[in-house]
Amino acid sequence: MDNDNLILVLTNLPSRDMARKLASQIVAEKLAACVNISPDILSIYNWDGEQQADTEVQLMIKTRQACYAGLEALILSQHPYDLPEIIAIPLLAGLPAYLDWVRKETETP
């Protein structure tokens, strides 16, 4: 299935307010068609030689590969972490009408 290199980008933020603000900006700038904000999640990881456990909010960002560089730059400019998680997962399949909508919403005029 041709998906025009659609991707799902994941990032986590420390608060719902920060997540909502960033998600709104991402969609307003047409860097993604939709951003889902998860309920609180618990992240356990090693940082600076110590195990950490923090409550975070995950953003699930549906977009095109062509938008990734601008999306990454925006996330980095707004993110409070020294090293934020920003990962992209290719979308291999999906409801064709939904995938078409993602393409349309992320087109630049």
C-alpha positions as CSV (number, residue, x, y, z in Angstrom):
1,M,0.0,0.0,0.0
2,D,1.4,3.4,-1.0
3,N,1.3,5.5,2.2
4,D,3.3,8.5,1.0
5,N,5.8,7.8,3.8
6,L,3.3,8.5,6.6
7,I,4.8,8.2,10.1
8,L,3.8,8.2,13.7
9,V,6.0,10.4,15.8
10,L,6.2,9.9,19.6
11,T,7.4,12.3,22.2
12,N,6.8,12.7,25.9
13,L,6.3,15.9,28.0
14,P,6.2,16.4,31.8
15,S,2.7,18.0,31.9
16,R,-0.7,18.0,30.1
17,D,-0.6,21.8,29.7
18,M,2.8,21.6,27.9
19,A,1.5,18.7,25.7
20,R,-1.7,20.5,24.8
21,K,0.2,23.7,23.9
22,L,2.7,21.9,21.7
23,A,0.1,19.7,20.1
24,S,-2.0,22.7,19.1
25,Q,1.1,24.4,17.6
26,I,2.0,21.3,15.6
27,V,-1.5,21.1,14.1
28,A,-1.7,24.8,13.5
29,E,1.5,24.8,11.5
30,K,0.3,21.8,9.5
31,L,3.2,19.7,10.7
32,A,0.7,16.9,11.6
33,A,-2.9,16.1,10.8
34,C,-3.6,15.0,14.4
35,V,-1.9,14.7,17.8
36,N,-3.3,12.4,20.4
37,I,-2.4,13.2,24.0
38,S,-2.3,10.2,26.3
39,P,-3.3,9.9,29.9
40,D,-0.4,10.0,32.3
41,I,2.2,7.3,31.8
42,L,5.0,6.2,34.0
43,S,8.5,6.3,32.4
44,I,11.3,4.4,34.0
45,Y,14.8,5.0,32.6
46,N,18.5,5.6,33.5
47,W,19.8,9.1,33.4
48,D,23.1,10.4,34.7
49,G,23.9,7.0,36.2
50,E,20.7,6.7,38.2
51,Q,17.3,5.1,37.6
52,Q,14.5,7.6,37.3
53,A,10.7,7.2,37.4
54,D,8.7,10.1,36.1
55,T,5.1,10.7,35.2
56,E,4.8,12.0,31.6
57,V,2.2,12.7,28.9
58,Q,2.8,11.0,25.5
59,L,2.0,12.7,22.2
60,M,1.2,10.5,19.3
61,I,1.7,12.6,16.1
62,K,0.3,11.5,12.7
63,T,2.2,13.1,9.8
64,R,4.3,12.6,6.7
65,Q,8.0,11.9,6.5
66,A,8.4,15.2,4.6
67,C,7.2,17.1,7.7
68,Y,9.6,15.4,10.1
69,A,12.5,17.9,10.0
70,G,10.2,20.8,10.8
71,L,8.3,18.8,13.4
72,E,11.6,17.8,15.1
73,A,12.8,21.4,15.1
74,L,9.6,22.6,16.7
75,I,9.6,19.9,19.4
76,L,13.2,20.7,20.2
77,S,12.5,24.4,20.4
78,Q,9.6,23.9,22.9
79,H,10.8,20.9,24.9
80,P,12.1,21.3,28.4
81,Y,14.2,18.1,28.5
82,D,18.0,18.1,27.6
83,L,17.4,15.0,25.5
84,P,13.7,14.5,24.6
85,E,12.4,11.3,23.1
86,I,11.5,12.0,19.5
87,I,11.0,8.8,17.5
88,A,9.3,8.1,14.2
89,I,7.6,4.9,13.3
90,P,6.6,4.2,9.7
91,L,2.9,3.5,9.0
92,L,2.7,0.4,6.9
93,A,-1.1,0.3,6.5
94,G,-4.3,2.0,7.6
95,L,-7.8,3.0,6.6
96,P,-7.2,4.5,3.2
97,A,-9.6,7.4,3.8
98,Y,-7.8,8.3,7.1
99,L,-4.4,8.1,5.5
100,D,-5.6,10.4,2.7
101,W,-6.8,12.8,5.3
102,V,-3.4,12.8,7.0
103,R,-1.8,13.6,3.6
104,K,-4.2,16.4,2.9
105,E,-3.9,18.0,6.3
106,T,-0.1,18.1,6.1
107,E,0.2,19.5,2.6
108,T,1.7,23.0,2.3
109,P,-0.1,25.4,0.1
